[in-house]
């Protein structure tokens, strides 16, 4: 299973959703007329987060090209992150109590955009670690401290 394809599939689902946010998150205005297949085109923040995630993930994989065990650990952790972010954003939407589909989509999109940005930043930290220390003692784990993870019902 190619992780890039999985991330792309995940973000197709992600496109359905963006707008209600916790007080600490900034608005990411989107054209809500978008369908799942073109939602990234209508949501610049979501598109940018997706591009950064994929770019940084590929850089980390490339830096691990000679370390198959580490690459496998990264791929496994990324699959775990996809499951975690889906659960986290669904829990967040449930806690918001959206009265309609548009609110649900907005809340879910906002959560996915912010958590994707957070994960893209974690990949940057991994790259910095690899440049400084090599793959020795690298941690592929993701933070579960997202502002959205704190908004449980």
Order of alpha helices (4+ residues) and beta strands (2+ residues): alpha-alpha-alpha-alpha-alpha
